[in-house]
């Protein structure tokens, strides 16, 4: 784990691999007077469950607390919070497929949106289960794919434009990263295949748009209740220059080449300092240091 590799050698670091076999007992592996650096990404590590367990046992940890983590992992809730705070987000519908009549659901979607639309799981990251649906006859397959990952499905208006993301560290908005996938679609393969995506940081956008994105990013970060750090994803519409918030990540990837460290690097914050800063913020929140 790259986080551990940049810590001072005098610190005692234990790595705990979390899986379904030890999910209920991993707390017992944590020694007294320990700060947990939560380097998990997605799933139980990011949806508030781990955070709740740690809080119940009075174990300090990095990253957002359980409520903010739960809200951010729920794309539907995040979008509601965005709208309530004047932050534009693509129009959407949230449906629990267990409670929906599939034939009526498919017809209902076609009446509400002009294709293409985006279909994705409500609770998931890394674009797993996401499809761009270009016609009604593709909808059923997209819903089936999304339902592998979540019973709650988001159907969202498709916005063509630049994909952008920006990191936040201690309520400081970092530089915006422009994401240019070679395939034209920033899917799981584009994210994790070397050379499949080009990144530009700072993003090549007008200063006025950059300012708007940064203001929206900090607003949603605070409104959801995030702490320490996060990363917010946006789309910049190519037709109108409208900015749309897509989602906020409370535990974005923390490899040296991940998007948050990339965003920080353009602000002269190297990976080692970033990790140490996150630890310091957690120690301050736990009142271990001032």
N, C-alpha and C positions, 0 to 999 in steps of 0.2 A: 504494500500500500504506500503510495507516494507521500501521503500526509505524514506517516511515521518516519519516513526517510529524511525529512527536513527538520525534525525536532532536535533540540539540543541533546547531546549524548548523555548528559547527566540526569535526564529525565528517565524515569522507569516507565516503559511503554509495554503494555500487553495487548495483543491483538485477539479479539474475540470474533470468530466467524459465526454469524447468526444464520440459522436455518430452521426448518419446521420441526426438527427433532429437539432442538434446545431452546425454542422460543419461550417456553414457560419457565425455563430454569437458568437462562443465561445471566440473570440478575445475580445468582449465587456465585458466579465467576468474577464478579467485580469486587475488588478489594476496597477496604475502608479508605476514606480520604482520597478518592479518585474522581477525576473529571473524565467523563465519557466524551470522546470526540466522535460524533455520529457521522460516519462517512458512508452510510447506506444511501441508496438512491432508489426512490420509488417504493411501492408496496408498503408493508408494515413499518419499514424504516422511516417513511416520509408521511404516512397518513395519520399520525398522531398516536398510534398504538404504543410504539416504543417510548415516545415522549411521555405518555401517560404512566407507563410502568416505572420509568426512571423517576418521575416526579413523585409517585406514590411512595417510593423508597428513599426519597430525599437525596437522590444522586444527581449532582449537577451535570449538565451536558451542553454541548454546542448546538446552535441552531434554534429554530422557533419552537415554542411550546406546543402542547398537544392541540389546543383549540385552533390556533392559527394553522398548524400543519393539516388538520382535518379539513378546514375551510379551503385551503389552497389546493389540496388534492382533489376536492370536489369542484370540477370545472363549472358546473351549474351554479353553485353557491358563489364562486369567485366572480362569475359574470354578473350575478345579481348585485354583488357589492360594488362592482365596477360601475354599473348603470346608476346605482344610488349615489355614487360620488362623481357623476358627470364624466366618466371615462367611457369612451366609445368602444364597443365590442361587437363582433358580427352577430346579427340576429340568429336566434337559435331556438330549438325545442329540446326539452329533456323528457325522455320517456323511459319508464320501467317496462322492459319487454315482457316481464311476467304478468303484468296487469293490462297489457295492450292486445287488442284484437288485431292480428297482423295484417289482414286484408284492409281493415279500416285505417290502420296506421300508415300503410303504404300509400293509400289514396289521399290521406290527410296531408302527408308530407308533400305530395306533388301539387296540392292546392296551395300550400303555404310558401313554397320556395320555387324559384326558377333554377333549373339545373345549370351548371353543376352545384352540388352541395358537398359538404364534408361530413362524414359519419365517423364517430370515434367513441371509445368508451369514456364514460364520465370519470372513472377512477383509473387512470393509467398514465404512464409517462413514456418517453422515448418513441413516441408516435406508434407504439404497438397497437394493432387493431384499427388503425386509421385508414380510411379510404376516401378518395375523391370520386364521387358518384356523378357521372355525366348524363345519365338517363334513368328513367323509372325502372327499367328492367334490370339495372345493376343494384338497386336498393336492397333487395333481399339478401344478396351475397354479402354486401357491406355490413348489414345488420348482424348477420350470422358471424362474421369475422369479429366485429366489435364485441358481441355478446360472449365470446370466449374469455374476455378479460373483465367484463362488467355486465351486470344485469341492467344497469342504467346507461342509456345511450344518448349521446348528444348528436343532433342533426343541426348543422350550422351553415349559414350562408357562405359560399365560397368567395373569397376576396383574392383577386389576382394582384400580386405586387411583390415588393421586396420583403423578405423575411429578416427581421431584426431582433436582437436580444440585448439586454443591458443588465449588468450586475449592480448590486447594492451592497455596500459594506458599511456597517455602523451608521446607517441613514445617509451615507454619502453615495450619490449616484455616480457610477463609473462610466467608462466610455461605451458607446453603442457598437455592437458587432453586426456587420452585414453578412448574411449567410447565403451563399450561391451554390446550390447543389448542381453537379454536372447533369444529373438526370432531370432537373427541373422540379423535383419533388423531394423535400427534405424528410425522407423516411428513415427507418431504422438502419438500413444499409448505408444510406448517405451519411448518417451520423457516425457510424463506427467502422467504415471502410476507409483506409488510408488513401488520400488523394481523391476521394469521391466528391468532396465539397471544398469550395474556396471560401475563405473568410477574410473580410476586410475590416480592420479596426484601426482608427475610428471609421465608422461607416461613411460612405460617400453620399451624404444627404445634406440638405440646406440647414443652416444653423437654426432657423426658426422651427423647423420640424424636429431637429435634435432636441431643442429646448422643450418642446411639447411632449416628446416621448419621455424625457427624463422626469418631467413634472408628473406625468401620469404614472410612471414606474414607482416613484417615491410615494405617491398618493395611495396606490393599491397596496404597496408594501406595508404602509402604516395602517391602512383601513382593515386589512386582513389580520393585522396584529403580529406581523413578522418581527423577528429580532435577529441581531448579529449580521446575517447576510441573506441574500436571495438573488434570484434572476428572473426577469420579467420578459416574456416573449411578445412581439408585436408584428403586425403586418402594415406596410405602407402601401395603400392602394395606388396602382400605377395610373389610374384615370383621374383621380381627384386629389391626391396627396392627403387623403384622410388617414388618420392613424387609428388602428384597431388593436386593442389589447386582447391577446389570446389566452394567456394563463400566467401564473406565477409559480415558480419552483422554490420551495423552502430549503431543499437540499440538492442544489444543482451539482453536477459532476465536479469532482475535485481532483482530477489528474492535472498535471502541469500544463497539458495541452487542451484542457476543457474550456468551455466558453466563459465561465466566470473568471478563471485566471487570465484568460486572454483579454477580457474586458479590463481587469485590474492592471495588467502589464502596460497597457496604453496610458495608465495614470501613474506610471513609474512605481508600481507596487509589484514586487516579484513574488514568486510562489511561496517562498519561505516566509516572507513578511506577512503575506495573506493568511497563511495557516496560523502563525503566531498571534496575529491580530484577532482572529476568530476565537482562539483560546483565551486571550486576555479579556475579550468581551464577555465570555461565558464565566470567567472567574470573577469579574466585576459584578455580574448579575447575581452570582451565588454569594456575594459579599465575602469572598475569600481574599480579594485584594480590593483596593480603592482605585 
